[in-house]
Amino acid sequence: MRKISLLKLGAVVALSLGVEIYSQSTSQNVKAASWGAKTLFTTPKATRGTWYYKEEGEIKRWKITAHTSNGRKLYKILPTKEYGKWYNKLVRQNEKHHYQTITELDNTQWQAYTFKWHGVTAFNTNGWLAGAGDGVYYVPTTRTRHGQRVKALRFGGGAGNWLAFYAYKSRNLAR
């Protein structure tokens, strides 16, 4: 009798652990790709790495990986019909929840796409479900710094990809 009780207890514990692990993995997957995001965007290799730039006299850092920009996950833009469905769901929220959702999405995930800038493959990011917006443009390039040609990343913004600043692979080059 004891043996059967121990087996039943063991089965119950194993089942509950399995359910807990399943629910955690499911919620992580949903959280990782929320509000319709499905396919991770892959950044061009030439844009990846840690970049340094100077802003208001201070050296700042921007890190780009294969699927993130400054800590935000990047996803491919949704097809128009699906985008419309998610965007409408977002704007139908009451004002408080709408702004909370926008803040959460802006801090965790962006939409991205590649484009050519003077023949160079670059990419653009902007807020997830942003509607219309220009976002941030990232264009790999070279610049002359301290008398030598070095890799740089051109950051742009606005409807015309207007220059915001250049970033470099080291703090010294950014000075």
Helices and strands as residue ranges (DSSP letters): H 2-32, G 45-47, E 49-55, E 58-64, E 68-69, E 72-76, H 80-91, H 95-108, E 109-117, E 120-127, E 136-145, E 148-157, E 162-168, H 171-174
